[in-house]
Amino acid sequence: MPDYKEMYFQLAAKVEDAIELLIEAKRKCEEEYIKDEDTGSLKELNNKKPEN
């Protein structure tokens, strides 16, 4: 009979690894975006207040 508890913990550990990998990839992309001087106009657009 399979050890479902062990299978569950293995799956949960791999899911956590995947989440950490995605968070690190997102963080690196955000850092590259901030460093890129060509996106300055996009940053300005995001800082504008919405009109009422």
PyMOL Python script that loads the backbone (N, CA, C, O; Angstrom):
from pymol import cmd

cmd.read_pdbstr("""\
ATOM      1  N   MET A   1       0.848  -1.183   0.000  1.00  0.00           N
ATOM      2  CA  MET A   1       0.000   0.000   0.000  1.00  0.00           C
ATOM      3  C   MET A   1       0.894   1.247   0.000  1.00  0.00           C
ATOM      4  O   MET A   1       1.853   1.315   0.769  1.00  0.00           O
ATOM      5  N   PRO A   2       0.593   2.222  -0.846  1.00  0.00           N
ATOM      6  CA  PRO A   2       1.413   3.433  -0.900  1.00  0.00           C
ATOM      7  C   PRO A   2       1.320   4.239   0.398  1.00  0.00           C
ATOM      8  O   PRO A   2       0.287   4.257   1.066  1.00  0.00           O
ATOM      9  N   ASP A   3       2.400   4.888   0.725  1.00  0.00           N
ATOM     10  CA  ASP A   3       2.434   5.742   1.913  1.00  0.00           C
ATOM     11  C   ASP A   3       1.975   7.146   1.485  1.00  0.00           C
ATOM     12  O   ASP A   3       2.783   7.980   1.076  1.00  0.00           O
ATOM     13  N   TYR A   4       0.664   7.385   1.589  1.00  0.00           N
ATOM     14  CA  TYR A   4       0.091   8.638   1.107  1.00  0.00           C
ATOM     15  C   TYR A   4       0.596   9.848   1.879  1.00  0.00           C
ATOM     16  O   TYR A   4       0.745  10.932   1.314  1.00  0.00           O
ATOM     17  N   LYS A   5       0.856   9.669   3.154  1.00  0.00           N
ATOM     18  CA  LYS A   5       1.366  10.778   3.956  1.00  0.00           C
ATOM     19  C   LYS A   5       2.740  11.213   3.427  1.00  0.00           C
ATOM     20  O   LYS A   5       2.995  12.406   3.262  1.00  0.00           O
ATOM     21  N   GLU A   6       3.611  10.252   3.166  1.00  0.00           N
ATOM     22  CA  GLU A   6       4.936  10.564   2.626  1.00  0.00           C
ATOM     23  C   GLU A   6       4.820  11.182   1.236  1.00  0.00           C
ATOM     24  O   GLU A   6       5.541  12.125   0.912  1.00  0.00           O
ATOM     25  N   MET A   7       3.919  10.656   0.420  1.00  0.00           N
ATOM     26  CA  MET A   7       3.707  11.213  -0.923  1.00  0.00           C
ATOM     27  C   MET A   7       3.242  12.667  -0.834  1.00  0.00           C
ATOM     28  O   MET A   7       3.692  13.517  -1.602  1.00  0.00           O
ATOM     29  N   TYR A   8       2.349  12.943   0.100  1.00  0.00           N
ATOM     30  CA  TYR A   8       1.839  14.298   0.290  1.00  0.00           C
ATOM     31  C   TYR A   8       2.969  15.247   0.680  1.00  0.00           C
ATOM     32  O   TYR A   8       3.074  16.344   0.131  1.00  0.00           O
ATOM     33  N   PHE A   9       3.811  14.837   1.622  1.00  0.00           N
ATOM     34  CA  PHE A   9       4.909  15.698   2.072  1.00  0.00           C
ATOM     35  C   PHE A   9       5.925  15.926   0.962  1.00  0.00           C
ATOM     36  O   PHE A   9       6.478  17.020   0.853  1.00  0.00           O
ATOM     37  N   GLN A  10       6.181  14.919   0.142  1.00  0.00           N
ATOM     38  CA  GLN A  10       7.078  15.097  -0.991  1.00  0.00           C
ATOM     39  C   GLN A  10       6.499  16.097  -1.988  1.00  0.00           C
ATOM     40  O   GLN A  10       7.211  16.962  -2.498  1.00  0.00           O
ATOM     41  N   LEU A  11       5.209  15.971  -2.259  1.00  0.00           N
ATOM     42  CA  LEU A  11       4.537  16.902  -3.162  1.00  0.00           C
ATOM     43  C   LEU A  11       4.569  18.321  -2.606  1.00  0.00           C
ATOM     44  O   LEU A  11       4.866  19.266  -3.337  1.00  0.00           O
ATOM     45  N   ALA A  12       4.268  18.475  -1.337  1.00  0.00           N
ATOM     46  CA  ALA A  12       4.263  19.801  -0.718  1.00  0.00           C
ATOM     47  C   ALA A  12       5.652  20.436  -0.784  1.00  0.00           C
ATOM     48  O   ALA A  12       5.768  21.640  -1.015  1.00  0.00           O
ATOM     49  N   ALA A  13       6.692  19.655  -0.587  1.00  0.00           N
ATOM     50  CA  ALA A  13       8.048  20.177  -0.653  1.00  0.00           C
ATOM     51  C   ALA A  13       8.377  20.643  -2.072  1.00  0.00           C
ATOM     52  O   ALA A  13       9.007  21.686  -2.249  1.00  0.00           O
ATOM     53  N   LYS A  14       7.959  19.886  -3.071  1.00  0.00           N
ATOM     54  CA  LYS A  14       8.222  20.265  -4.468  1.00  0.00           C
ATOM     55  C   LYS A  14       7.418  21.500  -4.866  1.00  0.00           C
ATOM     56  O   LYS A  14       7.902  22.344  -5.620  1.00  0.00           O
ATOM     57  N   VAL A  15       6.204  21.602  -4.362  1.00  0.00           N
ATOM     58  CA  VAL A  15       5.390  22.794  -4.638  1.00  0.00           C
ATOM     59  C   VAL A  15       6.067  24.027  -4.037  1.00  0.00           C
ATOM     60  O   VAL A  15       6.120  25.078  -4.675  1.00  0.00           O
ATOM     61  N   GLU A  16       6.575  23.902  -2.830  1.00  0.00           N
ATOM     62  CA  GLU A  16       7.289  25.004  -2.191  1.00  0.00           C
ATOM     63  C   GLU A  16       8.521  25.390  -3.002  1.00  0.00           C
ATOM     64  O   GLU A  16       8.802  26.576  -3.170  1.00  0.00           O
ATOM     65  N   ASP A  17       9.255  24.409  -3.504  1.00  0.00           N
ATOM     66  CA  ASP A  17      10.422  24.690  -4.349  1.00  0.00           C
ATOM     67  C   ASP A  17      10.013  25.471  -5.599  1.00  0.00           C
ATOM     68  O   ASP A  17      10.693  26.419  -5.993  1.00  0.00           O
ATOM     69  N   ALA A  18       8.909  25.076  -6.216  1.00  0.00           N
ATOM     70  CA  ALA A  18       8.425  25.739  -7.422  1.00  0.00           C
ATOM     71  C   ALA A  18       8.023  27.183  -7.124  1.00  0.00           C
ATOM     72  O   ALA A  18       8.318  28.087  -7.905  1.00  0.00           O
ATOM     73  N   ILE A  19       7.355  27.393  -6.006  1.00  0.00           N
ATOM     74  CA  ILE A  19       6.940  28.743  -5.623  1.00  0.00           C
ATOM     75  C   ILE A  19       8.163  29.626  -5.393  1.00  0.00           C
ATOM     76  O   ILE A  19       8.195  30.771  -5.843  1.00  0.00           O
ATOM     77  N   GLU A  20       9.155  29.106  -4.702  1.00  0.00           N
ATOM     78  CA  GLU A  20      10.382  29.871  -4.455  1.00  0.00           C
ATOM     79  C   GLU A  20      11.086  30.216  -5.766  1.00  0.00           C
ATOM     80  O   GLU A  20      11.613  31.319  -5.914  1.00  0.00           O
ATOM     81  N   LEU A  21      11.096  29.288  -6.711  1.00  0.00           N
ATOM     82  CA  LEU A  21      11.712  29.524  -8.014  1.00  0.00           C
ATOM     83  C   LEU A  21      10.985  30.646  -8.761  1.00  0.00           C
ATOM     84  O   LEU A  21      11.624  31.513  -9.358  1.00  0.00           O
ATOM     85  N   LEU A  22       9.662  30.628  -8.728  1.00  0.00           N
ATOM     86  CA  LEU A  22       8.877  31.668  -9.397  1.00  0.00           C
ATOM     87  C   LEU A  22       9.072  33.032  -8.734  1.00  0.00           C
ATOM     88  O   LEU A  22       9.168  34.047  -9.424  1.00  0.00           O
ATOM     89  N   ILE A  23       9.131  33.061  -7.415  1.00  0.00           N
ATOM     90  CA  ILE A  23       9.340  34.322  -6.699  1.00  0.00           C
ATOM     91  C   ILE A  23      10.700  34.905  -7.048  1.00  0.00           C
ATOM     92  O   ILE A  23      10.818  36.111  -7.261  1.00  0.00           O
ATOM     93  N   GLU A  24      11.731  34.063  -7.109  1.00  0.00           N
ATOM     94  CA  GLU A  24      13.072  34.538  -7.458  1.00  0.00           C
ATOM     95  C   GLU A  24      13.111  35.053  -8.893  1.00  0.00           C
ATOM     96  O   GLU A  24      13.745  36.074  -9.160  1.00  0.00           O
ATOM     97  N   ALA A  25      12.452  34.373  -9.810  1.00  0.00           N
ATOM     98  CA  ALA A  25      12.401  34.826 -11.200  1.00  0.00           C
ATOM     99  C   ALA A  25      11.693  36.173 -11.299  1.00  0.00           C
ATOM    100  O   ALA A  25      12.138  37.055 -12.033  1.00  0.00           O
ATOM    101  N   LYS A  26      10.602  36.334 -10.570  1.00  0.00           N
ATOM    102  CA  LYS A  26       9.859  37.604 -10.559  1.00  0.00           C
ATOM    103  C   LYS A  26      10.732  38.717  -9.999  1.00  0.00           C
ATOM    104  O   LYS A  26      10.760  39.820 -10.545  1.00  0.00           O
ATOM    105  N   ARG A  27      11.435  38.440  -8.930  1.00  0.00           N
ATOM    106  CA  ARG A  27      12.303  39.426  -8.293  1.00  0.00           C
ATOM    107  C   ARG A  27      13.404  39.879  -9.270  1.00  0.00           C
ATOM    108  O   ARG A  27      13.699  41.070  -9.371  1.00  0.00           O
ATOM    109  N   LYS A  28      13.998  38.931  -9.975  1.00  0.00           N
ATOM    110  CA  LYS A  28      15.051  39.271 -10.943  1.00  0.00           C
ATOM    111  C   LYS A  28      14.494  40.121 -12.080  1.00  0.00           C
ATOM    112  O   LYS A  28      15.141  41.074 -12.513  1.00  0.00           O
ATOM    113  N   CYS A  29      13.312  39.787 -12.563  1.00  0.00           N
ATOM    114  CA  CYS A  29      12.688  40.585 -13.627  1.00  0.00           C
ATOM    115  C   CYS A  29      12.386  41.997 -13.150  1.00  0.00           C
ATOM    116  O   CYS A  29      12.594  42.958 -13.890  1.00  0.00           O
ATOM    117  N   GLU A  30      11.903  42.132 -11.935  1.00  0.00           N
ATOM    118  CA  GLU A  30      11.623  43.454 -11.389  1.00  0.00           C
ATOM    119  C   GLU A  30      12.904  44.279 -11.273  1.00  0.00           C
ATOM    120  O   GLU A  30      12.899  45.473 -11.572  1.00  0.00           O
ATOM    121  N   GLU A  31      13.995  43.655 -10.843  1.00  0.00           N
ATOM    122  CA  GLU A  31      15.264  44.359 -10.735  1.00  0.00           C
ATOM    123  C   GLU A  31      15.747  44.822 -12.100  1.00  0.00           C
ATOM    124  O   GLU A  31      16.241  45.942 -12.234  1.00  0.00           O
ATOM    125  N   GLU A  32      15.612  43.977 -13.111  1.00  0.00           N
ATOM    126  CA  GLU A  32      16.012  44.358 -14.468  1.00  0.00           C
ATOM    127  C   GLU A  32      15.147  45.508 -14.978  1.00  0.00           C
ATOM    128  O   GLU A  32      15.651  46.417 -15.637  1.00  0.00           O
ATOM    129  N   TYR A  33      13.876  45.473 -14.684  1.00  0.00           N
ATOM    130  CA  TYR A  33      12.969  46.542 -15.108  1.00  0.00           C
ATOM    131  C   TYR A  33      13.383  47.867 -14.485  1.00  0.00           C
ATOM    132  O   TYR A  33      13.420  48.894 -15.163  1.00  0.00           O
ATOM    133  N   ILE A  34      13.692  47.840 -13.201  1.00  0.00           N
ATOM    134  CA  ILE A  34      14.077  49.064 -12.496  1.00  0.00           C
ATOM    135  C   ILE A  34      15.390  49.611 -13.047  1.00  0.00           C
ATOM    136  O   ILE A  34      15.551  50.826 -13.159  1.00  0.00           O
ATOM    137  N   LYS A  35      16.333  48.729 -13.394  1.00  0.00           N
ATOM    138  CA  LYS A  35      17.627  49.155 -13.920  1.00  0.00           C
ATOM    139  C   LYS A  35      17.535  49.726 -15.331  1.00  0.00           C
ATOM    140  O   LYS A  35      18.367  50.544 -15.724  1.00  0.00           O
ATOM    141  N   ASP A  36      16.538  49.306 -16.089  1.00  0.00           N
ATOM    142  CA  ASP A  36      16.426  49.681 -17.494  1.00  0.00           C
ATOM    143  C   ASP A  36      15.993  51.140 -17.627  1.00  0.00           C
ATOM    144  O   ASP A  36      14.886  51.499 -17.228  1.00  0.00           O
ATOM    145  N   GLU A  37      16.848  51.963 -18.175  1.00  0.00           N
ATOM    146  CA  GLU A  37      16.551  53.394 -18.311  1.00  0.00           C
ATOM    147  C   GLU A  37      15.506  53.662 -19.386  1.00  0.00           C
ATOM    148  O   GLU A  37      14.854  54.706 -19.353  1.00  0.00           O
ATOM    149  N   ASP A  38      15.330  52.759 -20.330  1.00  0.00           N
ATOM    150  CA  ASP A  38      14.371  52.963 -21.410  1.00  0.00           C
ATOM    151  C   ASP A  38      12.926  52.893 -20.933  1.00  0.00           C
ATOM    152  O   ASP A  38      12.028  53.293 -21.675  1.00  0.00           O
ATOM    153  N   THR A  39      12.675  52.416 -19.762  1.00  0.00           N
ATOM    154  CA  THR A  39      11.304  52.293 -19.269  1.00  0.00           C
ATOM    155  C   THR A  39      10.911  53.451 -18.368  1.00  0.00           C
ATOM    156  O   THR A  39       9.880  53.378 -17.699  1.00  0.00           O
ATOM    157  N   GLY A  40      11.692  54.505 -18.331  1.00  0.00           N
ATOM    158  CA  GLY A  40      11.392  55.644 -17.476  1.00  0.00           C
ATOM    159  C   GLY A  40      10.009  56.210 -17.720  1.00  0.00           C
ATOM    160  O   GLY A  40       9.318  56.572 -16.768  1.00  0.00           O
ATOM    161  N   SER A  41       9.585  56.298 -18.981  1.00  0.00           N
ATOM    162  CA  SER A  41       8.260  56.845 -19.269  1.00  0.00           C
ATOM    163  C   SER A  41       7.158  55.945 -18.716  1.00  0.00           C
ATOM    164  O   SER A  41       6.113  56.437 -18.290  1.00  0.00           O
ATOM    165  N   LEU A  42       7.381  54.627 -18.721  1.00  0.00           N
ATOM    166  CA  LEU A  42       6.384  53.726 -18.149  1.00  0.00           C
ATOM    167  C   LEU A  42       6.268  53.923 -16.646  1.00  0.00           C
ATOM    168  O   LEU A  42       5.169  53.879 -16.093  1.00  0.00           O
ATOM    169  N   LYS A  43       7.391  54.138 -15.988  1.00  0.00           N
ATOM    170  CA  LYS A  43       7.361  54.374 -14.539  1.00  0.00           C
ATOM    171  C   LYS A  43       6.581  55.642 -14.227  1.00  0.00           C
ATOM    172  O   LYS A  43       5.825  55.685 -13.256  1.00  0.00           O
ATOM    173  N   GLU A  44       6.760  56.681 -15.050  1.00  0.00           N
ATOM    174  CA  GLU A  44       6.036  57.937 -14.823  1.00  0.00           C
ATOM    175  C   GLU A  44       4.537  57.734 -14.987  1.00  0.00           C
ATOM    176  O   GLU A  44       3.752  58.284 -14.214  1.00  0.00           O
ATOM    177  N   LEU A  45       4.126  56.951 -15.985  1.00  0.00           N
ATOM    178  CA  LEU A  45       2.703  56.696 -16.185  1.00  0.00           C
ATOM    179  C   LEU A  45       2.098  55.992 -14.977  1.00  0.00           C
ATOM    180  O   LEU A  45       0.966  56.289 -14.594  1.00  0.00           O
ATOM    181  N   ASN A  46       2.828  55.076 -14.381  1.00  0.00           N
ATOM    182  CA  ASN A  46       2.308  54.340 -13.239  1.00  0.00           C
ATOM    183  C   ASN A  46       2.185  55.209 -12.000  1.00  0.00           C
ATOM    184  O   ASN A  46       1.437  54.861 -11.086  1.00  0.00           O
ATOM    185  N   ASN A  47       2.890  56.322 -11.938  1.00  0.00           N
ATOM    186  CA  ASN A  47       2.853  57.180 -10.761  1.00  0.00           C
ATOM    187  C   ASN A  47       1.760  58.251 -10.849  1.00  0.00           C
ATOM    188  O   ASN A  47       1.527  58.960  -9.870  1.00  0.00           O
ATOM    189  N   LYS A  48       1.093  58.383 -11.982  1.00  0.00           N
ATOM    190  CA  LYS A  48       0.048  59.389 -12.120  1.00  0.00           C
ATOM    191  C   LYS A  48      -1.179  59.011 -11.308  1.00  0.00           C
ATOM    192  O   LYS A  48      -1.551  57.841 -11.217  1.00  0.00           O
ATOM    193  N   LYS A  49      -1.801  60.029 -10.720  1.00  0.00           N
ATOM    194  CA  LYS A  49      -3.018  59.793  -9.957  1.00  0.00           C
ATOM    195  C   LYS A  49      -4.211  59.720 -10.905  1.00  0.00           C
ATOM    196  O   LYS A  49      -4.264  60.465 -11.883  1.00  0.00           O
ATOM    197  N   PRO A  50      -5.151  58.849 -10.634  1.00  0.00           N
ATOM    198  CA  PRO A  50      -6.326  58.767 -11.500  1.00  0.00           C
ATOM    199  C   PRO A  50      -7.185  60.028 -11.401  1.00  0.00           C
ATOM    200  O   PRO A  50      -7.305  60.632 -10.335  1.00  0.00           O
ATOM    201  N   GLU A  51      -7.775  60.410 -12.524  1.00  0.00           N
ATOM    202  CA  GLU A  51      -8.642  61.585 -12.519  1.00  0.00           C
ATOM    203  C   GLU A  51     -10.017  61.211 -11.984  1.00  0.00           C
ATOM    204  O   GLU A  51     -10.529  60.125 -12.256  1.00  0.00           O
ATOM    205  N   ASN A  52     -10.608  62.127 -11.219  1.00  0.00           N
ATOM    206  CA  ASN A  52     -11.937  61.858 -10.633  1.00  0.00           C
ATOM    207  C   ASN A  52     -13.040  62.290 -11.554  1.00  0.00           C
ATOM    208  O   ASN A  52     -14.216  62.139 -11.222  1.00  0.00           O
TER     209      ASN A  52
END
""", "prot")
cmd.dss("prot")
cmd.show_as("cartoon", "prot")
cmd.util.cbc("prot")
cmd.orient("prot")
